């Protein structure tokens, strides 16, 4: 995809550009916001790094890519974590900047940003992207800070990022101007002693990038620098006088022009392994089972009843109010057309909600059953029009047997008090877990009863948003620190194992991100029970054995019985498996 990069001059925004290039995306423009008041180096912004902004004009010369800049005229008017359009908020300046880029580059499809841990920043970039039909690229999101900083500092010869500002215990004016490789040991020490964020995610320091591999023609050199004391606290920054200098790296060691291809960009970065260590061990457990066998003892500990409902089965509409939740089950319509059925179901839902002074914002989860997945796009276009506010419901969508007169059926869980609703709605593409590609959240959770609803996770490779195949897995390390299993030639059985484990890893990433780490129940859907039943059960068995948090005060048999396997006709994107369920947080 062609992308515009949001650049502050800091290490994170620049390093994410390298990851975008290594993923095959094409940089076509840079974009930056700066203080509106002339002569002001830094402003109190929750969104943007502005210290060192005077250097950014040189980035256009260094990259040969157009730079678009506008002043920040808004302020932090909407400080809530979830964001929706707010007049005079600084986020609207970002929206205006991206609109300007699109006006000049209508073929831009994506936006690069350097968010690592800040949900506040990520959510606002995603909001602007959604309104402009752009994709947010945030490959640094939720990365381990030690590994990420180690990756950056290891290429300091070509990625020259200097400390520009310090604002943390243990850091002072003597650290200003130091490159990352000189600062790395100090940051490790401060992290150990005082829990200082190694990547500066707590505002401990800021950086300026003077050279990077995508500076193809020139780099920036410092002519003079002045240390400025920012306030009465021990906060200092550098005021730099800089100029550009020719890089003279147009030829490689064989005196041939450099080929700026994927191999070149990937030589500077480390693409994280597909599996985390625990899940690679689960994958190995599956590989080591002869003929994918299932223990007889395990079978005895599971409920294995199987029932296929007839097409004329009557799904009864139900409405239950239990505690602080309203449960609406089996909303259907007998209208003659698909569109009419969908509209009637949602109108009936709105009527039920309005009678109780509720809205679609109160819905925490939905289950959408379709007679045919071929109808998904038409249904989804109507569905998403009812969920335009932040934190849409966590959703499971499957194709299954419905009465012939019904094209779809909808069930919902509604939280009575909207103030008790929290959630996780990540729309950026990253290495962490699949971005949301529709009107749903990864999870919504109730901070009164400490229960989280989890959207179904299919085994998409997060960085490319494709299901695993032999071809796309050949470009990835399943686990680079592993034995030869990850390097062997893959077959269809391996793809099935990888898919089953990967989708559970996605679900595990979600529960850890929201800190609701104990599964109340897990539902695994598959479109091929003959092939996947044993894989699913063995994957769950291995996961339970390796997850100490869930083992606390629980027996293995109890945890194994929390798994429900459901065979359906079809899953989204023709996936073979999808994991979802409920999790909770223990509290005192």
VENLINBEL-V364565 format. One record per residue. N is the residue number from 0. SS is DSSP state (H for helix, E for strand, C for the rest). PHI is phi in whole degrees, -180 to 180 (NA if undefined). D_LAST is the distance of its C-alpha to the last C-alpha in whole Angstrom. Layout:
{{N & SS & PHI & D_LAST} {N & SS & PHI & D_LAST}}
//
This chain:
{{0 & C & NA & 48} {1 & E & -79 & 50} {2 & E & -136 & 47} {3 & E & -104 & 47} {4 & E & -105 & 45} {5 & E & -76 & 43} {6 & C & -124 & 44} {7 & C & -106 & 43} {8 & C & 97 & 45} {9 & C & -78 & 42} {10 & H & -62 & 41} {11 & H & -68 & 38} {12 & H & -65 & 41} {13 & H & -75 & 44} {14 & H & -70 & 42} {15 & H & -66 & 40} {16 & H & -60 & 44} {17 & H & -59 & 45} {18 & H & -68 & 42} {19 & H & -62 & 44} {20 & H & -64 & 47} {21 & H & -69 & 46} {22 & C & -91 & 45} {23 & C & 92 & 48} {24 & C & -82 & 48} {25 & E & -112 & 51} {26 & E & -78 & 50} {27 & E & -120 & 53} {28 & E & -162 & 51} {29 & E & -113 & 49} {30 & E & -143 & 47} {31 & E & -149 & 46} {32 & E & -113 & 45} {33 & E & -138 & 47} {34 & E & -61 & 47} {35 & C & -76 & 49} {36 & C & -85 & 50} {37 & C & -64 & 53} {38 & C & 86 & 53} {39 & C & -90 & 49} {40 & C & -84 & 47} {41 & C & -144 & 43} {42 & C & -124 & 42} {43 & C & -84 & 38} {44 & C & -113 & 37} {45 & C & -80 & 34} {46 & C & -108 & 35} {47 & C & -124 & 38} {48 & C & -78 & 40} {49 & C & -118 & 43} {50 & C & -62 & 44} {51 & C & 85 & 47} {52 & H & -65 & 48} {53 & H & -65 & 51} {54 & H & -82 & 52} {55 & C & -62 & 51} {56 & H & -59 & 54} {57 & H & -76 & 55} {58 & H & -63 & 53} {59 & H & -63 & 55} {60 & H & -67 & 58} {61 & H & -75 & 56} {62 & H & -100 & 55} {63 & C & 63 & 58} {64 & C & -123 & 55} {65 & E & -63 & 55} {66 & E & -112 & 53} {67 & E & -111 & 52} {68 & E & -135 & 50} {69 & E & -138 & 50} {70 & E & -76 & 48} {71 & E & -85 & 45} {72 & C & -108 & 46} {73 & C & -85 & 42} {74 & E & -144 & 39} {75 & C & -79 & 35} {76 & C & -85 & 36} {77 & C & -109 & 33} {78 & C & -97 & 30} {79 & C & -69 & 27} {80 & C & -62 & 26} {81 & C & -79 & 28} {82 & C & -123 & 31} {83 & C & -135 & 34} {84 & C & -47 & 38} {85 & C & -136 & 38} {86 & C & -59 & 41} {87 & C & 68 & 42} {88 & E & -86 & 39} {89 & H & -63 & 40} {90 & H & -64 & 38} {91 & H & -70 & 41} {92 & H & -66 & 44} {93 & H & -63 & 42} {94 & H & -60 & 43} {95 & H & -65 & 47} {96 & H & -64 & 47} {97 & H & -66 & 46} {98 & H & -64 & 48} {99 & H & -63 & 51} {100 & H & -62 & 51} {101 & H & -64 & 51} {102 & H & -62 & 54} {103 & H & -91 & 56} {104 & C & -135 & 54} {105 & C & -65 & 54} {106 & C & -90 & 53} {107 & C & -66 & 50} {108 & C & -116 & 47} {109 & E & -146 & 44} {110 & E & -130 & 43} {111 & E & -97 & 41} {112 & C & -143 & 39} {113 & C & -100 & 37} {114 & C & -63 & 33} {115 & C & -112 & 31} {116 & C & -124 & 27} {117 & C & -78 & 28} {118 & H & -65 & 27} {119 & H & -57 & 29} {120 & H & -70 & 32} {121 & H & -59 & 32} {122 & H & -61 & 31} {123 & H & -74 & 34} {124 & H & -64 & 36} {125 & H & -63 & 35} {126 & H & -62 & 36} {127 & H & -63 & 39} {128 & H & -63 & 40} {129 & H & -61 & 39} {130 & H & -66 & 41} {131 & C & -107 & 44} {132 & C & 57 & 44} {133 & C & -113 & 43} {134 & E & -105 & 41} {135 & E & -85 & 38} {136 & E & -108 & 39} {137 & C & -136 & 36} {138 & C & -73 & 36} {139 & C & -90 & 34} {140 & C & -60 & 31} {141 & C & 63 & 28} {142 & C & -72 & 31} {143 & C & -63 & 29} {144 & H & -67 & 31} {145 & H & -63 & 32} {146 & H & -62 & 34} {147 & H & -68 & 35} {148 & H & -65 & 37} {149 & H & -61 & 38} {150 & H & -63 & 40} {151 & H & -68 & 41} {152 & H & -69 & 42} {153 & C & -71 & 44} {154 & C & -116 & 47} {155 & C & -58 & 47} {156 & C & -63 & 51} {157 & C & -113 & 51} {158 & C & -119 & 48} {159 & E & -94 & 48} {160 & E & -109 & 45} {161 & E & -113 & 45} {162 & E & -70 & 43} {163 & E & -106 & 44} {164 & E & -148 & 41} {165 & E & -127 & 39} {166 & C & -157 & 36} {167 & C & -151 & 34} {168 & C & -59 & 33} {169 & C & 91 & 36} {170 & C & -113 & 38} {171 & C & -146 & 41} {172 & H & -62 & 45} {173 & H & -70 & 46} {174 & H & -90 & 44} {175 & C & -65 & 45} {176 & C & 87 & 47} {177 & C & -77 & 46} {178 & E & -76 & 46} {179 & H & -63 & 43} {180 & H & -67 & 44} {181 & H & -81 & 45} {182 & H & -89 & 41} {183 & H & -56 & 39} {184 & H & -60 & 39} {185 & H & -64 & 38} {186 & H & -67 & 35} {187 & H & -62 & 34} {188 & H & -64 & 34} {189 & H & -68 & 32} {190 & H & -65 & 29} {191 & H & -67 & 29} {192 & H & -83 & 29} {193 & H & -127 & 28} {194 & C & 60 & 26} {195 & C & -63 & 29} {196 & C & -67 & 29} {197 & C & -62 & 32} {198 & C & -93 & 33} {199 & C & 76 & 33} {200 & C & -69 & 30} {201 & C & -95 & 29} {202 & C & 81 & 32} {203 & C & -67 & 33} {204 & E & -159 & 37} {205 & E & -132 & 39} {206 & E & -130 & 42} {207 & E & -134 & 45} {208 & E & -95 & 47} {209 & E & -101 & 50} {210 & E & -156 & 51} {211 & C & -160 & 50} {212 & C & -57 & 51} {213 & C & -88 & 52} {214 & C & -80 & 54} {215 & C & -81 & 57} {216 & C & -104 & 60} {217 & E & -139 & 59} {218 & E & -126 & 56} {219 & E & -108 & 55} {220 & E & -122 & 56} {221 & E & -89 & 56} {222 & E & -93 & 59} {223 & E & -146 & 57} {224 & E & -144 & 54} {225 & E & -131 & 53} {226 & E & -84 & 49} {227 & E & -113 & 48} {228 & E & -86 & 45} {229 & C & -76 & 43} {230 & C & -158 & 42} {231 & C & -70 & 41} {232 & C & -78 & 38} {233 & C & -82 & 39} {234 & C & -118 & 40} {235 & E & -132 & 43} {236 & E & -145 & 44} {237 & E & -100 & 48} {238 & E & -102 & 50} {239 & E & -107 & 52} {240 & E & -110 & 56} {241 & E & -131 & 56} {242 & E & -149 & 59} {243 & E & -95 & 59} {244 & E & -143 & 61} {245 & E & -59 & 62} {246 & C & -85 & 60} {247 & C & 56 & 63} {248 & C & -125 & 61} {249 & C & -73 & 63} {250 & E & -129 & 64} {251 & C & -84 & 62} {252 & C & -67 & 63} {253 & C & -96 & 66} {254 & C & 62 & 67} {255 & C & -110 & 66} {256 & E & -56 & 64} {257 & C & -67 & 60} {258 & C & -95 & 59} {259 & C & -80 & 56} {260 & C & -107 & 55} {261 & H & -60 & 51} {262 & H & -61 & 52} {263 & H & -63 & 53} {264 & H & -66 & 50} {265 & H & -73 & 47} {266 & C & -71 & 49} {267 & C & -101 & 47} {268 & C & -129 & 44} {269 & C & -119 & 41} {270 & C & -81 & 40} {271 & C & -57 & 37} {272 & C & -61 & 37} {273 & C & -62 & 36} {274 & C & -106 & 33} {275 & C & -71 & 31} {276 & H & -52 & 31} {277 & H & -62 & 29} {278 & H & -80 & 30} {279 & H & -67 & 34} {280 & H & -64 & 33} {281 & H & -64 & 32} {282 & H & -59 & 35} {283 & H & -64 & 37} {284 & H & -57 & 36} {285 & H & -66 & 37} {286 & H & -65 & 41} {287 & C & -85 & 41} {288 & C & -82 & 41} {289 & H & -65 & 44} {290 & H & 55 & 45} {291 & H & 59 & 42} {292 & C & -68 & 41} {293 & C & -124 & 38} {294 & C & -61 & 37} {295 & H & -61 & 38} {296 & H & -62 & 35} {297 & H & -69 & 33} {298 & H & -58 & 35} {299 & H & -66 & 35} {300 & C & -91 & 31} {301 & C & -119 & 31} {302 & C & -84 & 32} {303 & C & -117 & 35} {304 & C & -65 & 37} {305 & C & -128 & 39} {306 & C & -143 & 40} {307 & C & -109 & 42} {308 & C & -79 & 43} {309 & C & -71 & 46} {310 & C & -64 & 47} {311 & C & -94 & 48} {312 & C & -65 & 44} {313 & C & -95 & 43} {314 & C & -82 & 40} {315 & C & -85 & 39} {316 & C & -67 & 37} {317 & E & -136 & 34} {318 & E & -137 & 32} {319 & E & -127 & 28} {320 & E & -115 & 26} {321 & E & -126 & 23} {322 & C & 61 & 20} {323 & C & -98 & 20} {324 & E & -127 & 22} {325 & E & -115 & 26} {326 & E & -111 & 27} {327 & E & -113 & 31} {328 & E & -122 & 32} {329 & E & 68 & 36} {330 & E & -75 & 38} {331 & C & -134 & 41} {332 & C & -146 & 45} {333 & C & -109 & 48} {334 & C & -58 & 50} {335 & C & -72 & 53} {336 & C & -117 & 52} {337 & H & -59 & 48} {338 & H & -64 & 48} {339 & H & -65 & 49} {340 & H & -63 & 46} {341 & H & -62 & 43} {342 & H & -64 & 44} {343 & H & -66 & 44} {344 & H & -59 & 41} {345 & H & -73 & 39} {346 & H & -67 & 41} {347 & H & -64 & 40} {348 & H & -62 & 36} {349 & H & -61 & 37} {350 & H & -64 & 38} {351 & H & -60 & 35} {352 & H & -68 & 33} {353 & H & -65 & 35} {354 & C & -64 & 36} {355 & C & -113 & 32} {356 & C & 57 & 32} {357 & C & -118 & 30} {358 & C & -137 & 32} {359 & H & -65 & 32} {360 & H & -63 & 29} {361 & H & -77 & 26} {362 & E & -75 & 27} {363 & E & -99 & 24} {364 & E & -155 & 26} {365 & E & -135 & 30} {366 & E & -120 & 32} {367 & E & -113 & 35} {368 & E & -102 & 38} {369 & E & -119 & 41} {370 & C & -72 & 44} {371 & C & -146 & 46} {372 & H & -66 & 44} {373 & H & -63 & 47} {374 & H & -90 & 46} {375 & H & -58 & 43} {376 & H & -60 & 45} {377 & H & -66 & 46} {378 & H & -67 & 43} {379 & H & -66 & 41} {380 & H & -64 & 43} {381 & H & -79 & 42} {382 & H & -51 & 39} {383 & H & -68 & 38} {384 & H & -69 & 40} {385 & H & -96 & 37} {386 & C & -133 & 34} {387 & C & -100 & 36} {388 & C & -86 & 33} {389 & C & -58 & 30} {390 & C & 58 & 27} {391 & C & -63 & 29} {392 & C & -63 & 28} {393 & E & -66 & 27} {394 & E & -134 & 30} {395 & E & -118 & 31} {396 & E & -131 & 35} {397 & E & -140 & 37} {398 & E & -97 & 41} {399 & C & -157 & 41} {400 & C & -74 & 43} {401 & C & -125 & 43} {402 & C & -53 & 46} {403 & C & -57 & 49} {404 & C & -82 & 49} {405 & C & -110 & 46} {406 & C & -85 & 45} {407 & E & -156 & 42} {408 & E & -144 & 39} {409 & E & -123 & 36} {410 & E & -128 & 32} {411 & E & -139 & 29} {412 & E & -118 & 26} {413 & E & -120 & 25} {414 & E & -95 & 22} {415 & C & -65 & 23} {416 & C & -104 & 22} {417 & H & -62 & 23} {418 & H & -67 & 21} {419 & H & -91 & 18} {420 & E & -92 & 20} {421 & E & -126 & 20} {422 & E & -168 & 22} {423 & E & -129 & 24} {424 & C & -136 & 27} {425 & C & -104 & 29} {426 & C & -107 & 33} {427 & C & -88 & 34} {428 & E & -83 & 36} {429 & C & -153 & 35} {430 & C & -95 & 34} {431 & C & -72 & 31} {432 & C & -165 & 31} {433 & C & -59 & 33} {434 & C & -67 & 33} {435 & C & -73 & 33} {436 & C & -110 & 37} {437 & C & -159 & 36} {438 & C & -80 & 34} {439 & C & -151 & 31} {440 & E & -101 & 28} {441 & C & -63 & 26} {442 & E & -160 & 23} {443 & E & -123 & 21} {444 & E & -139 & 18} {445 & E & -105 & 16} {446 & C & -85 & 13} {447 & C & -101 & 13} {448 & C & -103 & 12} {449 & C & 60 & 11} {450 & E & -121 & 15} {451 & E & -114 & 17} {452 & E & -94 & 21} {453 & E & -116 & 23} {454 & E & -66 & 27} {455 & E & -63 & 29} {456 & E & -115 & 30} {457 & E & -102 & 34} {458 & C & -83 & 35} {459 & E & -73 & 37} {460 & E & -74 & 38} {461 & C & -57 & 36} {462 & C & -70 & 38} {463 & C & -122 & 41} {464 & C & 56 & 39} {465 & E & -126 & 41} {466 & E & -70 & 41} {467 & C & -63 & 42} {468 & C & -137 & 45} {469 & H & -58 & 47} {470 & H & -68 & 49} {471 & H & -75 & 46} {472 & H & -76 & 44} {473 & C & -65 & 47} {474 & C & -91 & 46} {475 & C & -118 & 43} {476 & C & -90 & 42} {477 & C & -66 & 39} {478 & C & -161 & 38} {479 & C & -71 & 41} {480 & C & -95 & 39} {481 & C & -94 & 40} {482 & C & -78 & 43} {483 & H & -73 & 46} {484 & H & -59 & 44} {485 & H & -75 & 43} {486 & H & -104 & 46} {487 & C & -72 & 48} {488 & C & -68 & 50} {489 & C & -88 & 47} {490 & C & -125 & 48} {491 & H & -63 & 47} {492 & H & -63 & 45} {493 & H & -64 & 43} {494 & H & -61 & 42} {495 & H & -64 & 41} {496 & H & -64 & 38} {497 & H & -60 & 38} {498 & H & -62 & 37} {499 & H & -65 & 35} {500 & H & -74 & 33} {501 & H & -63 & 33} {502 & H & -68 & 31} {503 & H & -70 & 28} {504 & H & -60 & 28} {505 & H & -58 & 28} {506 & H & -65 & 25} {507 & H & -64 & 23} {508 & H & -61 & 24} {509 & H & -66 & 23} {510 & H & -67 & 19} {511 & H & -75 & 19} {512 & H & -66 & 20} {513 & H & -95 & 18} {514 & C & 65 & 15} {515 & C & -111 & 14} {516 & C & -93 & 15} {517 & E & -111 & 15} {518 & E & -76 & 18} {519 & E & -80 & 18} {520 & E & -156 & 21} {521 & E & -130 & 24} {522 & E & -114 & 28} {523 & E & -115 & 30} {524 & E & -96 & 34} {525 & E & -144 & 37} {526 & C & -99 & 41} {527 & C & -151 & 42} {528 & H & -65 & 40} {529 & H & -60 & 43} {530 & H & -85 & 43} {531 & H & -104 & 39} {532 & H & -56 & 37} {533 & H & -67 & 37} {534 & H & -59 & 37} {535 & H & -64 & 33} {536 & H & -67 & 32} {537 & H & -68 & 33} {538 & H & -64 & 31} {539 & H & -66 & 28} {540 & H & -60 & 29} {541 & H & -67 & 29} {542 & H & -61 & 26} {543 & H & -59 & 24} {544 & H & -64 & 26} {545 & H & -102 & 25} {546 & C & -111 & 22} {547 & H & -68 & 19} {548 & H & -59 & 16} {549 & H & -75 & 17} {550 & H & -78 & 18} {551 & C & -63 & 15} {552 & C & 59 & 15} {553 & C & -128 & 17} {554 & C & -90 & 21} {555 & H & -59 & 24} {556 & H & -61 & 25} {557 & H & -61 & 22} {558 & H & -70 & 22} {559 & H & -62 & 25} {560 & C & -74 & 26} {561 & C & -81 & 23} {562 & E & -92 & 26} {563 & E & -120 & 29} {564 & E & -104 & 32} {565 & E & -124 & 34} {566 & E & -91 & 38} {567 & C & -127 & 39} {568 & C & -74 & 43} {569 & E & -158 & 42} {570 & E & -117 & 39} {571 & H & -54 & 39} {572 & H & 59 & 42} {573 & H & 58 & 43} {574 & C & -68 & 40} {575 & C & -89 & 40} {576 & E & -155 & 36} {577 & E & -150 & 33} {578 & E & -106 & 29} {579 & E & -150 & 26} {580 & E & 145 & 23} {581 & E & -128 & 20} {582 & E & -135 & 17} {583 & E & -145 & 13} {584 & C & -120 & 10} {585 & C & -73 & 7} {586 & C & -143 & 4} {587 & C & -104 & 0}}
//
